[in-house]
């Protein structure tokens, strides 16, 4: 298992951010979450390249789920992500690495 997968599993990568809004659309929210995920990994010393942007799907209420495909150290991984947005802030959690 590479260092990236170990870090994701051990961190239970969860973050909460206060924003002026969660975005006016699901695609805006996905972009904000993706940007902050990349920033968080860079802070941990992991540089990743996004192969396929985060695609979120509305589950119900203020809950979204999605998948992002990244490349780290030449290895492709898909991250499963859950997002909760209350209109003013959002929280995301990486729930799985494929």
Protein Blocks (a to p, Z undefined) as FASTA:
>chain_A
ZZklmmmmmnopacddddfbebjbfklmmmmmmmmmmmmmmmnopacddfbdcddddfbh
jbccddddddeehiacddddddddehjaccdddfbdZZ
